[in-house]
Amino acid sequence: MDIAYYMGQVPAYPTFPSVDALHAELAAVAAAHPELTRIRTIGTSRLGEPLRVLTVGDGPADALVIGGPHPNEPIGFRTITALVDLLCRDAGLRAALGYQWHFVACADPDGARLNEGWYGSPGDRRAYAERFYRPDLAEQVEWTFPLTVGDYRFERTLPETMALMRLMDEIEPSLVCSLHNGEHQGAFYYLNRDDAALARQLADLAAFEGLPSHHGEPEVPGSRLIAPSVYSTPAGADMGPAFGAGAGSADYAARFGALHLVAEVPLWTDARVADRTGTGIAYRHLVATTTAARREVFAMLETALHAVADDLTIRSPFRRSAEGTLQTFRTFAKHTEHAEGPALPDRPATVAEQYDHRQGVHLVRLRLLGAFLRMLDAEIAAGNPTPAIRTQRALLAEHFDRWVAEAEADTSGMQVEVRKPVAVQLGAILLAAQVGVA
């Protein structure tokens, strides 16, 4: 199969769709191809939003593609619309793949609606940070599958996650693809099989679109490489107890012997993330600087939270995100520092590592501070502008302005062309589909 050809069929997308626009697009495709498609409701979100699945084709095996399991990661929305269009137009492609395809285009519509303020301007770093929302792990669709490990039990499964479980129980998939994206990073993947041939093919995909592969630090400390930029999927048995969450979609897919692929692509691109040449900075110094910067952020926001704690009256999603994510980031930092340990390599840091560490600081700063500001704004909008809330809102806004400016300065000239990461995700799905029933 000529994967590059199909990647080249992905159209230009200037923006990401709202939840309503996404569903309208898919409904129009289904209406145009009633002999190939059907849309049905498989559940209801926490706020009462219908959760829909679009089924395409009638192959002997079943594939599930999950878009937007994290609501600040909408590239998968466009990957699904592009792939659905291809499958409906190309009978040869459907036959060659041999699947009945099931697309849950937006797994967390409640969270996605809280991000719609920046979907229309994906290249605006400030807009992204100001209108960003991401729930903490224990409220994420991807990480709230049931889990029992020793004395640890996670049973707070979300309605959205339950809907995915019921769908998988029904179709018993051979392939499950969970579509994710980061911010400033290279393309990378998680596989639940040590398939070295597939991993090598996945690692080559980004170059087809001129995107960098990820050669910075692994997203999850201690991740095991199958091939460059392709990692073994983290086990829910390890992640859940460490972070107070559940199992992942890969753990549930394993019940059916399914190949599970996570395709992580960049929202913004910069060639430095793939540059493995050395710098004049010692790797140990780079890690120490990053650790100190993270601790500064945590301390500042914990002080701010303590200052307003007695005045907060609304259990908004922004408050839950701010409080929970602060704790998760602290836990994640401890695991990172433990994984690095005292025996860090005595060598120069690479350009990719330097860039990745710096972007990691921006990510922690702006995600946390954006959530805190939205939390305080929700209180003020509800008529609760106490002196403590107003004071912290003003102080944090000053930090926010400075940190946005620093992030923009570090990434001047960043490129945004939505179709490129979409094409890479689409290519990854097609590659995985060729081996998913093997």
VEXDREN-2710 file (C-alpha; in Angstrom, 1 decimal):
% VEXDREN-2710
k/r/px/py/pz
1/MET/0.0/0.0/0.0
2/ASP/1.3/3.4/-0.9
3/ILE/0.9/5.1/2.4
4/ALA/2.5/8.4/1.2
5/TYR/-0.1/8.6/-1.5
6/TYR/-3.0/8.5/1.0
7/MET/-1.2/10.9/3.3
8/GLY/-1.0/13.3/0.3
9/GLN/-4.8/13.2/0.0
10/VAL/-5.3/15.0/3.2
11/PRO/-6.7/18.5/2.5
12/ALA/-5.5/21.8/4.0
13/TYR/-7.3/22.6/7.3
14/PRO/-6.8/26.2/8.6
15/THR/-8.5/25.5/11.9
16/PHE/-10.0/22.8/14.2
17/PRO/-13.8/22.4/14.2
18/SER/-16.1/23.0/17.2
19/VAL/-17.9/20.0/18.6
20/ASP/-21.1/20.9/16.7
21/ALA/-19.2/21.5/13.4
22/LEU/-17.4/18.2/13.7
23/HIS/-20.6/16.3/14.2
24/ALA/-22.2/18.2/11.4
25/GLU/-19.4/17.3/9.0
26/LEU/-19.6/13.6/9.8
27/ALA/-23.4/13.6/9.6
28/ALA/-23.1/15.2/6.1
29/VAL/-20.7/12.4/5.0
30/ALA/-22.9/9.7/6.4
31/ALA/-25.9/11.2/4.6
32/ALA/-24.0/11.2/1.3
33/HIS/-23.0/7.6/1.7
34/PRO/-26.0/5.8/3.5
35/GLU/-25.0/2.5/1.9
36/LEU/-21.6/2.6/3.7
37/THR/-22.1/4.4/6.9
38/ARG/-24.3/4.7/10.0
39/ILE/-24.2/7.0/13.0
40/ARG/-25.5/5.9/16.4
41/THR/-25.3/7.1/20.0
42/ILE/-23.3/4.9/22.3
43/GLY/-23.7/6.9/25.6
44/THR/-24.0/10.3/27.2
45/SER/-21.3/12.5/28.6
46/ARG/-21.2/13.8/32.1
47/LEU/-23.0/17.0/31.0
48/GLY/-25.6/15.1/28.9
49/GLU/-23.9/15.4/25.5
50/PRO/-24.6/12.5/23.2
51/LEU/-21.6/10.3/22.4
52/ARG/-21.7/9.2/18.8
53/VAL/-19.9/6.5/16.8
54/LEU/-19.7/6.6/13.0
55/THR/-19.3/3.2/11.4
56/VAL/-17.9/2.8/7.8
57/GLY/-17.7/-0.3/5.7
58/ASP/-18.3/-4.0/6.4
59/GLY/-15.0/-5.7/6.6
60/PRO/-14.5/-9.0/8.5
61/ALA/-12.4/-7.3/11.3
62/ASP/-13.2/-4.3/13.4
63/ALA/-11.1/-1.2/14.1
64/LEU/-11.9/1.6/16.6
65/VAL/-10.4/5.1/16.2
66/ILE/-10.8/7.5/19.2
67/GLY/-10.5/11.2/18.6
68/GLY/-10.0/13.8/21.3
69/PRO/-9.5/11.6/24.3
70/HIS/-7.8/14.7/25.7
71/PRO/-9.9/17.8/24.8
72/ASN/-6.9/20.0/24.2
73/GLU/-5.7/17.6/21.5
74/PRO/-8.0/18.2/18.5
75/ILE/-5.7/17.1/15.6
76/GLY/-7.5/13.7/15.8
77/PHE/-10.8/15.4/14.9
78/ARG/-9.3/16.3/11.5
79/THR/-7.6/12.9/11.1
80/ILE/-10.9/11.2/11.5
81/THR/-12.7/13.5/9.0
82/ALA/-9.9/12.9/6.5
83/LEU/-9.9/9.1/6.9
84/VAL/-13.7/8.8/6.8
85/ASP/-13.7/10.8/3.6
86/LEU/-11.0/8.5/2.1
87/LEU/-12.8/5.3/3.1
88/CYS/-16.1/6.5/1.7
89/ARG/-14.5/7.5/-1.6
90/ASP/-12.1/4.6/-2.1
91/ALA/-13.6/1.1/-2.3
92/GLY/-10.2/-0.3/-3.1
93/LEU/-8.8/1.1/0.2
94/ARG/-11.6/-0.3/2.2
95/ALA/-11.2/-3.7/0.6
96/ALA/-7.4/-3.7/1.0
97/LEU/-7.7/-2.9/4.7
98/GLY/-10.5/-5.3/5.4
99/TYR/-12.1/-3.6/8.4
100/GLN/-15.4/-2.3/9.6
101/TRP/-14.3/1.0/11.0
102/HIS/-15.8/2.7/14.1
103/PHE/-15.0/6.3/14.7
104/VAL/-15.6/8.1/18.0
105/ALA/-14.6/11.5/16.7
106/CYS/-14.9/13.3/20.0
107/ALA/-14.5/11.2/23.1
108/ASP/-14.8/14.2/25.6
109/PRO/-17.2/16.7/24.2
110/ASP/-17.7/18.5/27.5
111/GLY/-13.9/19.2/27.7
112/ALA/-13.7/20.0/24.0
113/ARG/-16.2/22.8/24.4
114/LEU/-14.0/24.4/27.0
115/ASN/-11.2/24.5/24.4
116/GLU/-13.2/25.9/21.5
117/GLY/-12.0/29.4/22.2
118/TRP/-8.6/28.6/20.6
119/TYR/-9.6/26.0/18.0
120/GLY/-10.0/28.7/15.5
121/SER/-6.5/30.1/16.0
122/PRO/-4.2/27.2/16.5
123/GLY/-1.1/29.2/15.9
124/ASP/-1.7/31.8/18.7
125/ARG/0.3/30.7/21.7
126/ARG/-1.4/33.2/24.0
127/ALA/-4.9/32.2/22.9
128/TYR/-4.1/28.6/23.4
129/ALA/-2.8/29.2/27.0
130/GLU/-5.7/31.6/27.9
131/ARG/-8.4/29.3/26.7
132/PHE/-6.8/25.9/27.4
133/TYR/-8.6/23.3/29.4
134/ARG/-7.4/19.8/30.2
135/PRO/-8.8/17.7/33.1
136/ASP/-6.6/16.0/35.6
137/LEU/-5.8/12.3/35.0
138/ALA/-8.7/11.0/37.1
139/GLU/-11.1/12.9/34.9
140/GLN/-9.6/11.9/31.6
141/VAL/-11.4/9.5/29.2
142/GLU/-8.0/7.9/28.3
143/TRP/-7.0/7.1/31.9
144/THR/-10.2/6.1/33.7
145/PHE/-10.7/2.5/32.6
146/PRO/-11.3/0.2/35.7
147/LEU/-8.1/-1.0/37.4
148/THR/-7.2/-3.3/40.2
149/VAL/-3.5/-3.7/41.1
150/GLY/-2.9/-5.3/44.5
151/ASP/-4.6/-3.1/47.1
152/TYR/-5.1/-0.3/44.6
153/ARG/-8.6/-0.1/42.9
154/PHE/-9.9/2.5/40.5
155/GLU/-13.6/2.4/40.0
156/ARG/-14.5/6.0/39.1
157/THR/-14.9/5.2/35.5
158/LEU/-16.4/8.1/33.5
159/PRO/-19.6/7.8/31.5
160/GLU/-17.5/8.6/28.4
161/THR/-15.1/5.8/29.2
162/MET/-18.0/3.4/29.9
163/ALA/-19.3/4.1/26.4
164/LEU/-16.0/3.2/24.9
165/MET/-15.9/0.0/27.0
166/ARG/-19.3/-1.0/25.8
167/LEU/-18.4/-0.4/22.2
168/MET/-15.3/-2.5/22.5
169/ASP/-17.2/-5.3/24.2
170/GLU/-19.6/-5.2/21.3
171/ILE/-17.2/-5.1/18.4
172/GLU/-14.2/-6.9/19.9
173/PRO/-11.7/-4.9/17.9
174/SER/-8.6/-6.1/16.2
175/LEU/-7.2/-2.6/16.1
176/VAL/-7.6/0.4/18.4
177/CYS/-6.0/3.8/17.6
178/SER/-6.1/6.6/20.1
179/LEU/-5.2/9.9/18.6
180/HIS/-3.2/12.4/20.6
181/ASN/-1.1/15.5/20.0
182/GLY/1.3/17.6/22.0
183/GLU/2.5/21.1/21.7
184/HIS/6.1/21.6/20.8
185/GLN/7.5/18.2/20.2
186/GLY/8.3/15.7/17.5
187/ALA/6.1/12.9/16.3
188/PHE/6.2/9.7/18.4
189/TYR/4.1/6.6/19.0
190/TYR/3.2/4.0/21.6
191/LEU/2.6/0.4/20.6
192/ASN/1.4/-2.5/22.8
193/ARG/3.4/-5.0/20.7
194/ASP/7.1/-5.2/20.1
195/ASP/6.7/-5.1/16.4
196/ALA/10.0/-3.8/15.3
197/ALA/9.1/-3.7/11.6
198/LEU/5.9/-1.6/12.2
199/ALA/7.8/0.6/14.7
200/ARG/10.5/1.4/12.0
201/GLN/7.8/2.3/9.5
202/LEU/6.0/4.5/12.0
203/ALA/9.3/6.3/12.8
204/ASP/9.7/7.2/9.1
205/LEU/6.3/8.7/8.7
206/ALA/7.0/12.2/10.0
207/ALA/9.7/12.8/7.3
208/PHE/7.1/12.3/4.6
209/GLU/5.5/15.5/5.7
210/GLY/8.7/17.3/6.7
211/LEU/7.9/17.1/10.4
212/PRO/10.5/16.2/13.0
213/SER/10.5/12.9/14.9
214/HIS/10.8/13.2/18.7
215/HIS/14.3/12.8/20.0
216/GLY/14.0/14.7/23.2
217/GLU/13.2/13.2/26.6
218/PRO/10.5/10.5/26.7
219/GLU/7.1/11.7/27.7
220/VAL/6.8/9.0/30.4
221/PRO/10.0/8.5/32.5
222/GLY/11.6/5.2/31.9
223/SER/9.7/4.5/28.6
224/ARG/11.2/1.6/26.6
225/LEU/12.1/2.3/23.0
226/ILE/11.0/-0.2/20.3
227/ALA/12.5/2.0/17.6
228/PRO/13.6/5.6/17.5
229/SER/10.5/7.7/18.6
230/VAL/8.4/4.6/19.1
231/TYR/7.8/3.4/22.7
232/SER/6.2/0.5/24.4
233/THR/2.8/1.5/25.7
234/PRO/2.9/2.4/29.5
235/ALA/0.9/-0.1/31.5
236/GLY/-2.1/1.1/33.5
237/ALA/-0.8/-1.1/36.3
238/ASP/2.2/1.3/36.6
239/MET/0.5/4.6/35.7
240/GLY/-2.7/4.3/37.7
241/PRO/-1.4/3.7/41.2
242/ALA/1.3/6.3/40.7
243/PHE/-1.1/9.1/39.7
244/GLY/-4.4/8.1/41.3
245/ALA/-5.9/7.2/37.9
246/GLY/-7.2/4.1/36.2
247/ALA/-6.1/1.9/33.3
248/GLY/-5.7/3.2/29.8
249/SER/-7.5/2.3/26.6
250/ALA/-4.6/0.0/25.7
251/ASP/-5.2/-2.0/28.8
252/TYR/-8.9/-2.6/27.9
253/ALA/-8.0/-3.3/24.2
254/ALA/-5.7/-6.0/25.4
255/ARG/-8.8/-8.0/26.4
256/PHE/-9.5/-8.6/22.7
257/GLY/-5.9/-9.1/21.7
258/ALA/-6.1/-5.9/19.7
259/LEU/-3.1/-4.0/18.4
260/HIS/-3.2/-0.6/20.1
261/LEU/-1.6/2.4/18.7
262/VAL/-1.2/5.9/20.2
263/ALA/-0.2/8.4/17.6
264/GLU/1.4/11.5/19.2
265/VAL/2.0/14.4/16.7
266/PRO/3.0/18.0/17.3
267/LEU/0.6/20.9/17.2
268/TRP/3.5/23.3/16.5
269/THR/6.8/22.3/14.7
270/ASP/10.4/23.3/15.2
271/ALA/13.4/21.4/13.7
272/ARG/15.3/21.7/17.0
273/VAL/13.2/18.9/18.6
274/ALA/14.9/16.4/16.3
275/ASP/18.5/17.8/16.4
276/ARG/20.8/15.3/18.1
277/THR/23.9/17.4/17.8
278/GLY/25.7/18.4/21.0
279/THR/25.5/21.8/22.8
280/GLY/27.8/23.5/25.2
281/ILE/25.5/22.8/28.1
282/ALA/26.1/19.8/30.4
283/TYR/23.1/17.4/30.5
284/ARG/23.3/17.4/34.3
285/HIS/23.0/21.2/34.4
286/LEU/20.1/21.1/32.0
287/VAL/18.2/18.7/34.1
288/ALA/18.9/20.7/37.3
289/THR/17.8/23.9/35.7
290/THR/14.5/22.3/34.6
291/THR/13.9/20.8/38.0
292/ALA/14.4/24.2/39.7
293/ALA/12.1/26.0/37.2
294/ARG/9.3/23.4/37.8
295/ARG/9.7/23.7/41.6
296/GLU/9.4/27.5/41.3
297/VAL/6.1/27.2/39.4
298/PHE/4.7/24.7/41.9
299/ALA/5.6/26.8/44.9
300/MET/4.2/30.0/43.4
301/LEU/0.8/28.4/42.5
302/GLU/0.5/26.5/45.8
303/THR/1.0/29.9/47.6
304/ALA/-1.7/31.4/45.3
305/LEU/-4.1/28.5/46.0
306/HIS/-3.5/28.8/49.7
307/ALA/-4.3/32.6/49.5
308/VAL/-7.7/32.1/47.9
309/ALA/-8.7/28.6/49.3
310/ASP/-11.2/30.0/51.9
311/ASP/-12.8/32.2/49.3
312/LEU/-13.4/29.7/46.5
313/THR/-17.1/28.8/46.2
314/ILE/-17.4/27.1/42.8
315/ARG/-16.3/23.6/42.0
316/SER/-15.8/24.5/38.4
317/PRO/-13.9/22.2/36.0
318/PHE/-11.1/24.8/36.0
319/ARG/-10.7/24.5/39.8
320/ARG/-10.7/20.7/39.6
321/SER/-8.1/20.9/36.8
322/ALA/-5.9/23.5/38.6
323/GLU/-5.9/21.6/41.9
324/GLY/-5.6/18.1/40.4
325/THR/-3.1/18.9/37.7
326/LEU/-0.8/20.7/40.2
327/GLN/-0.7/17.6/42.3
328/THR/-0.2/15.4/39.2
329/PHE/2.7/17.6/37.9
330/ARG/4.3/17.4/41.3
331/THR/4.0/13.6/41.3
332/PHE/5.3/13.4/37.7
333/ALA/8.3/15.6/38.6
334/LYS/9.2/13.3/41.5
335/HIS/9.0/10.2/39.3
336/THR/11.1/12.0/36.6
337/GLU/13.7/13.0/39.2
338/HIS/13.7/9.5/40.6
339/ALA/14.1/8.0/37.2
340/GLU/17.0/10.3/36.4
341/GLY/18.6/9.6/39.8
342/PRO/22.1/10.6/40.9
343/ALA/23.9/8.9/38.0
344/LEU/22.9/11.2/35.2
345/PRO/25.2/10.9/32.1
346/ASP/28.2/13.2/32.2
347/ARG/27.9/14.5/28.6
348/PRO/26.8/17.5/26.7
349/ALA/23.0/17.9/26.2
350/THR/21.8/17.6/22.6
351/VAL/19.9/20.4/20.9
352/ALA/16.8/18.3/21.1
353/GLU/17.1/17.7/24.8
354/GLN/17.8/21.4/25.5
355/TYR/14.8/22.4/23.4
356/ASP/12.5/19.7/24.9
357/HIS/13.4/20.7/28.5
358/ARG/12.8/24.4/27.8
359/GLN/9.4/23.6/26.2
360/GLY/8.6/21.4/29.1
361/VAL/9.0/24.4/31.4
362/HIS/6.7/26.5/29.2
363/LEU/4.1/23.7/29.2
364/VAL/4.0/23.4/33.0
365/ARG/3.9/27.1/33.5
366/LEU/1.2/28.0/31.0
367/ARG/-1.0/24.9/31.5
368/LEU/-1.1/25.4/35.2
369/LEU/-1.4/29.2/35.2
370/GLY/-4.0/29.2/32.4
371/ALA/-6.1/26.8/34.5
372/PHE/-5.7/28.9/37.7
373/LEU/-6.7/32.1/35.9
374/ARG/-9.8/30.4/34.4
375/MET/-10.6/29.2/37.9
376/LEU/-10.4/32.7/39.4
377/ASP/-12.3/34.2/36.4
378/ALA/-15.1/31.7/37.1
379/GLU/-15.4/33.0/40.7
380/ILE/-15.4/36.6/39.6
381/ALA/-18.0/36.0/36.9
382/ALA/-20.2/34.3/39.5
383/GLY/-20.1/37.4/41.6
384/ASN/-17.4/36.4/44.0
385/PRO/-14.6/39.0/43.5
386/THR/-13.2/38.9/47.0
387/PRO/-10.0/40.9/47.7
388/ALA/-7.9/37.7/47.9
389/ILE/-9.3/36.5/44.5
390/ARG/-8.8/39.9/42.8
391/THR/-5.3/40.2/44.3
392/GLN/-4.1/36.8/43.1
393/ARG/-5.8/37.3/39.7
394/ALA/-3.7/40.5/39.2
395/LEU/-0.5/38.9/40.4
396/LEU/-0.9/35.7/38.3
397/ALA/-1.8/37.8/35.2
398/GLU/1.6/39.5/35.5
399/HIS/3.4/36.2/35.6
400/PHE/1.2/34.9/32.7
401/ASP/2.1/37.8/30.5
402/ARG/5.8/37.3/31.2
403/TRP/5.7/33.6/30.7
404/VAL/3.8/33.8/27.4
405/ALA/6.3/36.3/26.1
406/GLU/9.2/34.0/27.1
407/ALA/7.5/31.0/25.4
408/GLU/6.9/33.0/22.2
409/ALA/10.5/34.2/22.2
410/ASP/11.8/30.6/22.5
411/THR/9.6/29.5/19.6
412/SER/9.7/32.5/17.3
413/GLY/9.1/31.3/13.7
414/MET/7.1/28.3/14.8
415/GLN/5.1/26.7/12.0
416/VAL/1.5/25.6/12.0
417/GLU/0.1/23.6/9.1
418/VAL/-2.7/21.5/10.4
419/ARG/-2.7/19.1/7.5
420/LYS/0.8/17.8/8.2
421/PRO/0.3/16.2/11.6
422/VAL/-3.1/15.1/10.4
423/ALA/-1.4/13.3/7.5
424/VAL/1.1/11.7/9.8
425/GLN/-1.7/10.3/12.1
426/LEU/-3.6/9.1/9.1
427/GLY/-0.5/7.3/7.8
428/ALA/0.1/5.7/11.2
429/ILE/-3.5/4.3/11.3
430/LEU/-3.1/2.8/7.8
431/LEU/0.2/1.2/8.7
432/ALA/-1.2/-0.3/11.9
433/ALA/-4.3/-1.4/10.0
434/GLN/-2.1/-3.6/7.7
435/VAL/-0.8/-5.6/10.7
436/GLY/-3.7/-5.3/13.2
437/VAL/-5.3/-8.6/12.1
438/ALA/-2.1/-10.5/11.6
END
